[in-house]
Amino acid sequence: MIFFSAGFDAYIQDELADLMLTEADYAWLSKEVKQIADEVCHGRIVSALEGGYDLVGLGRCAYAHLEALSFSKGD
């Protein structure tokens, strides 16, 4: 099982960090972790919301993360 600490404070509009990630970056990362989980632990992932302080960005990034995790293998 993979435990995914889903923190979104690296979002481009979040003032806490200067990492400048976008929703697409979070979706890509989530898909990569899902692919690894599919290969090594039968797709078992626990994702916990950890951070994100720009509320609009938090919602967008969380949606992108959950949407990426919801795709089945081959989508």
Phi and psi in radians as a Rosetta constraint file:
Dihedral C 1 N 2 CA 2 C 2 CIRCULARHARMONIC -1.849 0.35
Dihedral N 2 CA 2 C 2 N 3 CIRCULARHARMONIC 2.263 0.35
Dihedral C 2 N 3 CA 3 C 3 CIRCULARHARMONIC -1.728 0.35
Dihedral N 3 CA 3 C 3 N 4 CIRCULARHARMONIC 2.093 0.35
Dihedral C 3 N 4 CA 4 C 4 CIRCULARHARMONIC -1.875 0.35
Dihedral N 4 CA 4 C 4 N 5 CIRCULARHARMONIC 1.956 0.35
Dihedral C 4 N 5 CA 5 C 5 CIRCULARHARMONIC -1.511 0.35
Dihedral N 5 CA 5 C 5 N 6 CIRCULARHARMONIC 1.748 0.35
Dihedral C 5 N 6 CA 6 C 6 CIRCULARHARMONIC -1.569 0.35
Dihedral N 6 CA 6 C 6 N 7 CIRCULARHARMONIC 1.520 0.35
Dihedral C 6 N 7 CA 7 C 7 CIRCULARHARMONIC -1.787 0.35
Dihedral N 7 CA 7 C 7 N 8 CIRCULARHARMONIC 2.342 0.35
Dihedral C 7 N 8 CA 8 C 8 CIRCULARHARMONIC -2.038 0.35
Dihedral N 8 CA 8 C 8 N 9 CIRCULARHARMONIC 0.424 0.35
Dihedral C 8 N 9 CA 9 C 9 CIRCULARHARMONIC -1.418 0.35
Dihedral N 9 CA 9 C 9 N 10 CIRCULARHARMONIC -0.017 0.35
Dihedral C 9 N 10 CA 10 C 10 CIRCULARHARMONIC -1.591 0.35
Dihedral N 10 CA 10 C 10 N 11 CIRCULARHARMONIC 0.099 0.35
Dihedral C 10 N 11 CA 11 C 11 CIRCULARHARMONIC -1.074 0.35
Dihedral N 11 CA 11 C 11 N 12 CIRCULARHARMONIC 2.546 0.35
Dihedral C 11 N 12 CA 12 C 12 CIRCULARHARMONIC -0.967 0.35
Dihedral N 12 CA 12 C 12 N 13 CIRCULARHARMONIC -0.584 0.35
Dihedral C 12 N 13 CA 13 C 13 CIRCULARHARMONIC -1.633 0.35
Dihedral N 13 CA 13 C 13 N 14 CIRCULARHARMONIC -0.046 0.35
Dihedral C 13 N 14 CA 14 C 14 CIRCULARHARMONIC -1.443 0.35
Dihedral N 14 CA 14 C 14 N 15 CIRCULARHARMONIC 2.277 0.35
Dihedral C 14 N 15 CA 15 C 15 CIRCULARHARMONIC -1.405 0.35
Dihedral N 15 CA 15 C 15 N 16 CIRCULARHARMONIC -0.143 0.35
Dihedral C 15 N 16 CA 16 C 16 CIRCULARHARMONIC -1.274 0.35
Dihedral N 16 CA 16 C 16 N 17 CIRCULARHARMONIC -0.708 0.35
Dihedral C 16 N 17 CA 17 C 17 CIRCULARHARMONIC -2.178 0.35
Dihedral N 17 CA 17 C 17 N 18 CIRCULARHARMONIC 2.852 0.35
Dihedral C 17 N 18 CA 18 C 18 CIRCULARHARMONIC -1.994 0.35
Dihedral N 18 CA 18 C 18 N 19 CIRCULARHARMONIC 0.601 0.35
Dihedral C 18 N 19 CA 19 C 19 CIRCULARHARMONIC -1.465 0.35
Dihedral N 19 CA 19 C 19 N 20 CIRCULARHARMONIC -0.364 0.35
Dihedral C 19 N 20 CA 20 C 20 CIRCULARHARMONIC 1.112 0.35
Dihedral N 20 CA 20 C 20 N 21 CIRCULARHARMONIC 0.613 0.35
Dihedral C 20 N 21 CA 21 C 21 CIRCULARHARMONIC -1.362 0.35
Dihedral N 21 CA 21 C 21 N 22 CIRCULARHARMONIC 2.615 0.35
Dihedral C 21 N 22 CA 22 C 22 CIRCULARHARMONIC -1.934 0.35
Dihedral N 22 CA 22 C 22 N 23 CIRCULARHARMONIC 3.044 0.35
Dihedral C 22 N 23 CA 23 C 23 CIRCULARHARMONIC -0.996 0.35
Dihedral N 23 CA 23 C 23 N 24 CIRCULARHARMONIC -0.693 0.35
Dihedral C 23 N 24 CA 24 C 24 CIRCULARHARMONIC -1.101 0.35
Dihedral N 24 CA 24 C 24 N 25 CIRCULARHARMONIC -0.638 0.35
Dihedral C 24 N 25 CA 25 C 25 CIRCULARHARMONIC -1.109 0.35
Dihedral N 25 CA 25 C 25 N 26 CIRCULARHARMONIC -0.778 0.35
Dihedral C 25 N 26 CA 26 C 26 CIRCULARHARMONIC -1.141 0.35
Dihedral N 26 CA 26 C 26 N 27 CIRCULARHARMONIC -0.669 0.35
Dihedral C 26 N 27 CA 27 C 27 CIRCULARHARMONIC -1.110 0.35
Dihedral N 27 CA 27 C 27 N 28 CIRCULARHARMONIC -0.771 0.35
Dihedral C 27 N 28 CA 28 C 28 CIRCULARHARMONIC -1.057 0.35
Dihedral N 28 CA 28 C 28 N 29 CIRCULARHARMONIC -0.845 0.35
Dihedral C 28 N 29 CA 29 C 29 CIRCULARHARMONIC -1.067 0.35
Dihedral N 29 CA 29 C 29 N 30 CIRCULARHARMONIC -0.724 0.35
Dihedral C 29 N 30 CA 30 C 30 CIRCULARHARMONIC -1.112 0.35
Dihedral N 30 CA 30 C 30 N 31 CIRCULARHARMONIC -0.717 0.35
Dihedral C 30 N 31 CA 31 C 31 CIRCULARHARMONIC -1.132 0.35
Dihedral N 31 CA 31 C 31 N 32 CIRCULARHARMONIC -0.679 0.35
Dihedral C 31 N 32 CA 32 C 32 CIRCULARHARMONIC -1.117 0.35
Dihedral N 32 CA 32 C 32 N 33 CIRCULARHARMONIC -0.781 0.35
Dihedral C 32 N 33 CA 33 C 33 CIRCULARHARMONIC -1.131 0.35
Dihedral N 33 CA 33 C 33 N 34 CIRCULARHARMONIC -0.694 0.35
Dihedral C 33 N 34 CA 34 C 34 CIRCULARHARMONIC -1.087 0.35
Dihedral N 34 CA 34 C 34 N 35 CIRCULARHARMONIC -0.713 0.35
Dihedral C 34 N 35 CA 35 C 35 CIRCULARHARMONIC -1.093 0.35
Dihedral N 35 CA 35 C 35 N 36 CIRCULARHARMONIC -0.744 0.35
Dihedral C 35 N 36 CA 36 C 36 CIRCULARHARMONIC -1.096 0.35
Dihedral N 36 CA 36 C 36 N 37 CIRCULARHARMONIC -0.774 0.35
Dihedral C 36 N 37 CA 37 C 37 CIRCULARHARMONIC -1.075 0.35
Dihedral N 37 CA 37 C 37 N 38 CIRCULARHARMONIC -0.690 0.35
Dihedral C 37 N 38 CA 38 C 38 CIRCULARHARMONIC -1.076 0.35
Dihedral N 38 CA 38 C 38 N 39 CIRCULARHARMONIC -0.625 0.35
Dihedral C 38 N 39 CA 39 C 39 CIRCULARHARMONIC -1.393 0.35
Dihedral N 39 CA 39 C 39 N 40 CIRCULARHARMONIC -0.609 0.35
Dihedral C 39 N 40 CA 40 C 40 CIRCULARHARMONIC -1.954 0.35
Dihedral N 40 CA 40 C 40 N 41 CIRCULARHARMONIC -0.317 0.35
Dihedral C 40 N 41 CA 41 C 41 CIRCULARHARMONIC -2.551 0.35
Dihedral N 41 CA 41 C 41 N 42 CIRCULARHARMONIC 0.664 0.35
Dihedral C 41 N 42 CA 42 C 42 CIRCULARHARMONIC 0.971 0.35
Dihedral N 42 CA 42 C 42 N 43 CIRCULARHARMONIC 0.545 0.35
Dihedral C 42 N 43 CA 43 C 43 CIRCULARHARMONIC 1.322 0.35
Dihedral N 43 CA 43 C 43 N 44 CIRCULARHARMONIC 0.236 0.35
Dihedral C 43 N 44 CA 44 C 44 CIRCULARHARMONIC -1.382 0.35
Dihedral N 44 CA 44 C 44 N 45 CIRCULARHARMONIC 2.049 0.35
Dihedral C 44 N 45 CA 45 C 45 CIRCULARHARMONIC -2.367 0.35
Dihedral N 45 CA 45 C 45 N 46 CIRCULARHARMONIC 2.380 0.35
Dihedral C 45 N 46 CA 46 C 46 CIRCULARHARMONIC -2.009 0.35
Dihedral N 46 CA 46 C 46 N 47 CIRCULARHARMONIC 2.140 0.35
Dihedral C 46 N 47 CA 47 C 47 CIRCULARHARMONIC -2.014 0.35
Dihedral N 47 CA 47 C 47 N 48 CIRCULARHARMONIC 2.220 0.35
Dihedral C 47 N 48 CA 48 C 48 CIRCULARHARMONIC -2.131 0.35
Dihedral N 48 CA 48 C 48 N 49 CIRCULARHARMONIC 2.263 0.35
Dihedral C 48 N 49 CA 49 C 49 CIRCULARHARMONIC -1.188 0.35
Dihedral N 49 CA 49 C 49 N 50 CIRCULARHARMONIC 2.236 0.35
Dihedral C 49 N 50 CA 50 C 50 CIRCULARHARMONIC -2.017 0.35
Dihedral N 50 CA 50 C 50 N 51 CIRCULARHARMONIC -0.771 0.35
Dihedral C 50 N 51 CA 51 C 51 CIRCULARHARMONIC -2.819 0.35
Dihedral N 51 CA 51 C 51 N 52 CIRCULARHARMONIC 3.016 0.35
Dihedral C 51 N 52 CA 52 C 52 CIRCULARHARMONIC 2.473 0.35
Dihedral N 52 CA 52 C 52 N 53 CIRCULARHARMONIC 2.156 0.35
Dihedral C 52 N 53 CA 53 C 53 CIRCULARHARMONIC -2.028 0.35
Dihedral N 53 CA 53 C 53 N 54 CIRCULARHARMONIC -0.217 0.35
Dihedral C 53 N 54 CA 54 C 54 CIRCULARHARMONIC -1.563 0.35
Dihedral N 54 CA 54 C 54 N 55 CIRCULARHARMONIC 1.876 0.35
Dihedral C 54 N 55 CA 55 C 55 CIRCULARHARMONIC -1.099 0.35
Dihedral N 55 CA 55 C 55 N 56 CIRCULARHARMONIC -0.660 0.35
Dihedral C 55 N 56 CA 56 C 56 CIRCULARHARMONIC -1.157 0.35
Dihedral N 56 CA 56 C 56 N 57 CIRCULARHARMONIC -0.810 0.35
Dihedral C 56 N 57 CA 57 C 57 CIRCULARHARMONIC -1.116 0.35
Dihedral N 57 CA 57 C 57 N 58 CIRCULARHARMONIC -0.677 0.35
Dihedral C 57 N 58 CA 58 C 58 CIRCULARHARMONIC -1.009 0.35
Dihedral N 58 CA 58 C 58 N 59 CIRCULARHARMONIC -0.816 0.35
Dihedral C 58 N 59 CA 59 C 59 CIRCULARHARMONIC -1.085 0.35
Dihedral N 59 CA 59 C 59 N 60 CIRCULARHARMONIC -0.768 0.35
Dihedral C 59 N 60 CA 60 C 60 CIRCULARHARMONIC -1.145 0.35
Dihedral N 60 CA 60 C 60 N 61 CIRCULARHARMONIC -0.752 0.35
Dihedral C 60 N 61 CA 61 C 61 CIRCULARHARMONIC -1.217 0.35
Dihedral N 61 CA 61 C 61 N 62 CIRCULARHARMONIC -0.721 0.35
Dihedral C 61 N 62 CA 62 C 62 CIRCULARHARMONIC -1.087 0.35
Dihedral N 62 CA 62 C 62 N 63 CIRCULARHARMONIC -0.701 0.35
Dihedral C 62 N 63 CA 63 C 63 CIRCULARHARMONIC -1.096 0.35
Dihedral N 63 CA 63 C 63 N 64 CIRCULARHARMONIC -0.800 0.35
Dihedral C 63 N 64 CA 64 C 64 CIRCULARHARMONIC -1.071 0.35
Dihedral N 64 CA 64 C 64 N 65 CIRCULARHARMONIC -0.700 0.35
Dihedral C 64 N 65 CA 65 C 65 CIRCULARHARMONIC -1.106 0.35
Dihedral N 65 CA 65 C 65 N 66 CIRCULARHARMONIC -0.877 0.35
Dihedral C 65 N 66 CA 66 C 66 CIRCULARHARMONIC -1.168 0.35
Dihedral N 66 CA 66 C 66 N 67 CIRCULARHARMONIC -0.675 0.35
Dihedral C 66 N 67 CA 67 C 67 CIRCULARHARMONIC -1.088 0.35
Dihedral N 67 CA 67 C 67 N 68 CIRCULARHARMONIC -0.742 0.35
Dihedral C 67 N 68 CA 68 C 68 CIRCULARHARMONIC -1.112 0.35
Dihedral N 68 CA 68 C 68 N 69 CIRCULARHARMONIC -0.672 0.35
Dihedral C 68 N 69 CA 69 C 69 CIRCULARHARMONIC -1.281 0.35
Dihedral N 69 CA 69 C 69 N 70 CIRCULARHARMONIC -0.384 0.35
Dihedral C 69 N 70 CA 70 C 70 CIRCULARHARMONIC -1.414 0.35
Dihedral N 70 CA 70 C 70 N 71 CIRCULARHARMONIC -0.268 0.35
Dihedral C 70 N 71 CA 71 C 71 CIRCULARHARMONIC -1.245 0.35
Dihedral N 71 CA 71 C 71 N 72 CIRCULARHARMONIC 2.408 0.35
Dihedral C 71 N 72 CA 72 C 72 CIRCULARHARMONIC -1.477 0.35
Dihedral N 72 CA 72 C 72 N 73 CIRCULARHARMONIC 2.887 0.35
Dihedral C 72 N 73 CA 73 C 73 CIRCULARHARMONIC -0.936 0.35
Dihedral N 73 CA 73 C 73 N 74 CIRCULARHARMONIC 2.279 0.35
Dihedral C 73 N 74 CA 74 C 74 CIRCULARHARMONIC 1.651 0.35
Dihedral N 74 CA 74 C 74 N 75 CIRCULARHARMONIC -0.143 0.35
